[in-house]
Structure formats: C-alpha cells, structure tokens
Amino acid sequence: MFSRVSRKSDRRAAFTLTEVLISMALMLVLSVASLTGIVAIARGNHALGNYTVMNAESRLILEQVGQDVRQFTTLTSASVSELGGTLPAASGAGVQSVVYTYDAATQTLTRSVDGVAQRTFRDIDTLAFNFTKADGSSTTTLSMVKQVQLNGRIKLKLGGTGHNTARILTAQFTLRSI
C-alpha cells in the first residue's frame, strides 16, 4: 500500500496533447482576427491620407485654372484636352501665353507659360475641358466660348490593386475679358 501512495504523489499535473493543440488553434484564430483588424485600420488610414492629398491637389488645380481663365484676354485653344489663352504678364508689361494640356497616357495636366512648363499636376485619371456659349449651349468655336468647365477624376494607388478616386467638377468659369 505504501508503494501505491508514492506513485500517486509522484504524478505531475500536465496538459494533454489534445489540449495543447486546441489552445494553439484558438490562439491562431485570435491572432489572425486581430491582424486582419490591424490591416483594415492601416488601409483606412492610408485611404484617408490619399483623399486628403487628392482634395488638396484638386483645389490647387481649380484655383490655378480659375485664376488664369478669369484673366484671359483672348482664347487661343479650346479642345477636350487643351485650354490656352493670353493674359496680362505678371510684370505688367505685355501679355503672356498660358496653355493647359492634359496627357491621358501619362495622366498629367501641364500648365505652360510662354511655352515653358511651369507646373505639372499628376495622377489625373481623366480630365476634359467643356466649353459653352453665353446661352449655355456647348461649343468649340473659339470666338463663341464664354465659359469653361473642368470635368475629371484623380486616382491614387491605395496599395495592392486598389485605388482611391476623387471627382473634379467645377462650376463654369466665365471668361470676363473676352
């Protein structure tokens, strides 16, 4: 009888292989769930950053184009992908030629002053210049254009295959001096 008691007291408490495997599987499921949440939060944060950048870029485009269009004294080109005109030079002496050109292949909008590229806006997925007459109907005849409107979309890569997009649609800029 003494030997039975000593055998029982020598036994140690331990987990069985089944218990260890089940606990590891539960830990794996919880780890995957929390990692998925962290990735979702990171993607959301990156998307929010993209929208901030796109908003700032579109506001800069609209401000620059609007400022130039309102100062145009003559319109020199008016097509879906190009807008050009002359305006008083910054020095106050003479005029300067300003041309906006959208290149769909490189997804850029370039502002050129007297033939020299001054500013290039990037990541513009689509962009079109729309022209209207004084009565609001569409036209591409230079002498009849009285208003200009931009319509487009900026697209930034989110990561992986996803993209964030922001639409650009302006009010119509009236050509005051023409």
N, C-alpha and C positions, 0 to 999 in steps of 0.2 A: 503494500500500500504506500509506503514511503516513496517508492520509485514513481508511482503514478502522479503523486502530488508534485514531484520535482519536474516531471515532464510538462505538466500544465503550466507551471510557473516559468518555464524556460521559453514558452511560446511568446512571440512578439506580435504586436498589432501591426498589420501592413495592408496596403491596398492590393486588390487582385488585379490581374492584367486587364480584365474587362472594365473595371472601374477607372483605371488609368487611361485606357483608350477612349472611353466615353467622355471623361473630363477634357482630354486633349481635343476631341472633336468639338465640344462645346466652346472651348477657348478659341479654336479656329473659326467657328461661325461668328463669335463675337468680334474677333479681330477683323474679319472680312467686312462685317457690318459697319464697324467704326471707320475702317479705311475707306469704304465707299462714301460715307458721310463726309469725311475729310476731303476727298477728291471732289465731291459735289460742291462743297463750300469754296474750294480753291477755284473751280471753274466759274462759279458765280461771281467771285471776286474779280477774276480776270475779265469776264464779260462786262462787268460794271466799269472796269478801267477802260475797256475798249469803247464803251458807249460815251464815256467822258471825253476821250480823245476824238471820237467821231463828231461829237457835238461841238467841241472847240474848233475842229477843222472846218466843219460846215459853216459855222458862224463866221470864221475868218474869210472863207470863200465868198459868202454872201455880202459881207461888209466891203470887201475889196471890189467885187464886181459892181455892186450897187453904187459905190462911190465913183467909180470910173464911168459907168453908164450915165449917171446923172450929169456928169461934166462933159460928155461927148458933145462936140460942136458939129461933127459930121460922122456919119456911119460909113465905114469903108468895106466891111464884110459882114454878111449875115447868113450863116448856114447852121445846120443842126449841130455841127461840131466846132464852129468858129464864130467868134464875135470880135469885130475890130472897129476902131474909130479913132478920131483925133480929139485931143483935149488940150487946154492951155498948159504949157510947160510949167513945171514946178518953180522954175526960176522967174517966171512971169514974162519971159521974152519968147515969143513964138509959140509953136504947138508941138506936141509930141504924139506919136502914133502908139496906141495900145491895142494889142491883139491877144485874145484868149483863145487857145487851141486845145481841144480835147482829143487825146490819142487813146482810142479804145484798146489797142494792143498793149500799151504799157500802163494803162489805167491812170493816166496823169492829165491834169489840166495845167497848162503853162501860161503864165502872163508874161508877155514880151513887151518891152518899151523900146520903140525905135529899132526893132529887130534884135534886141538883146534880151534873152530870157532873164527875168527878174525874180520870179517866184514860181515854183512847181508844187502843185498840190498832188499828193499821191493817194493810192488805194481808192480811186473813184471807179466803181464798178460800171456805172452807166451815167451818162450826162447828155443832155440835149438842150440847146437854146431854142426857145419858141418865140416867135415874133408876131406882133399884132399891129393892126392899123388903129387909127384913132377911134373907129367904131367898135373895136374889139374882135374883128374877124382876123384870121390868120393871114400872113403874107410873108414872102421872102424878097419882095421888091424893096431894095434899099431906100428909095425915095418915099415909100409909103410906111415904113416901120416907125411906130411911135412908142411901142412898149416892148420890153424884153423880159422873158421869164426863164429861169433855170429849173430843170426837172432832172433829178438824178438819184443815185444811190451810192453811198460809201460802204465799202466792205472791208472788215479787218478779220484776220485769221484768229480764231479762238484757241486753237490747239487741236492737234489731231486733224480731223477732216471738217470740223465745224467752223462756221463763220458768224460774226455779228454784222448786221447791216443797219444802216440808218438812211432814211429817205430825205432827200433835199428837194423841197418845192418852195419856190419863192413867190412872193407877191410880184406883180408885174412892176418892173422899174420903168418909169416914164422918162423918155428922152426929152428933156425940157428945152434944150437949146436947138433942137432940130425941127 
